[in-house]
Amino acid sequence: MRYRLTFIAGLALGYVLGTRAGRERYEQLKKSARQVAQNPAVRNAAESAAHNGRDFAGKALHTVSDKVGDRMPGSVTERVRSLRERGQSGEADDWGTTNT
């Protein structure tokens, strides 16, 4: 019985110390990630990648819609039609953006 109590006490102490150390490390990682995300070079690279991705997705969308044609589901056809209308008017599309 004495060994069980010693083992349980050791487990409890290890858990408390481990969670405290884990929380501190998590806070350090979160701070480092925030600093990296605020770096202007990183922000420019992310914006450039997002812009290039949207351009590529738009080209792929038009290529696929031209080849698939009437065989697409109605919801996709409506979305493609609205994107083509926006593309002709010079407006930017909202693909790849999040609404939070």
N, C-alpha and C positions, 0 to 999 in steps of 0.2 A: 504494500500500500504506500509505503514511504517513497518508493521509486516512482510510482505513478504520480504522486503529488509533485515531486521534483520535476518530472518530465512535463507535466501540465503547466507548472509555474515557468519552466524554461520556454515552453511554447508560447505562453502568453507574453512573456518579456520579449522574446524574439519577434513576435507579431507587432507589438507596440513600437519597438525600436525600428523594425523594418519598414513599417508604414510611415513613420516619421521621416526616415531617411529617404524613402521613396517619394514622399510628398515634396521634400526639399529639392530632390533631383528633377521632379516634374516641373517645379517652379523655375528652375534654372533652364531647362529645355524650352519652356514656354517663353521665357525672357529672350533667349537666344533666337528663337524662331521669329519673334516680334521684331527684333533688331534686323534680322536678315530681310524680312518682308518690307521694312521701311527703307531699305537701302535703295537709292534711286536707280542704280544699275540693274538691280533685280527687278524692280517695278517696270522699268523700260523693257527688259527682256520678256517679262510675263505679258505685258500689253502687246508687244510685237508678236509673240507666239499666238496670243488669242486672236489678233487681227488676221494673221496668216491662216490660222485654222478656220476662221469664219469665211475667208475668201476661198479656200480650198473646198470647204463644205458646200459653199454656194455653187461653185463650178461642178462639183460632183453631183449635186442635186439636180442641176439643169441637164447634165449629161444623162443621168439615170431617167429623169422624167421624159426626156426626148426619146429614149430607147424603149421605155416601158409603155408610155402613152396612156391609153385608155384602160389598161389592165390594173392600174393602181386603185386602192380603196378610195372612196369618196372623201374621207377626212384628209387623206394625204393630198389628193388632187386639189382640194380647197386651199390647203396650206401652200402648195406650190404656186397656185394661181396668185395668191396674195403676195407671195415673195417676188414673183415676176413683176407684178404691178408696182411694188415698192422699188424694185431694181430699176425699172424704167423711169420712175419719178425722181430717182437719186436719193431716196431716203435710205437710211441704214436699217438692216434687219435686226431682230432681237434674238436670233439664234445664238446660243452660247452664252447668254446672259442669264443671271438668276434674279428672280423676283422675291426679295425678302422683305 
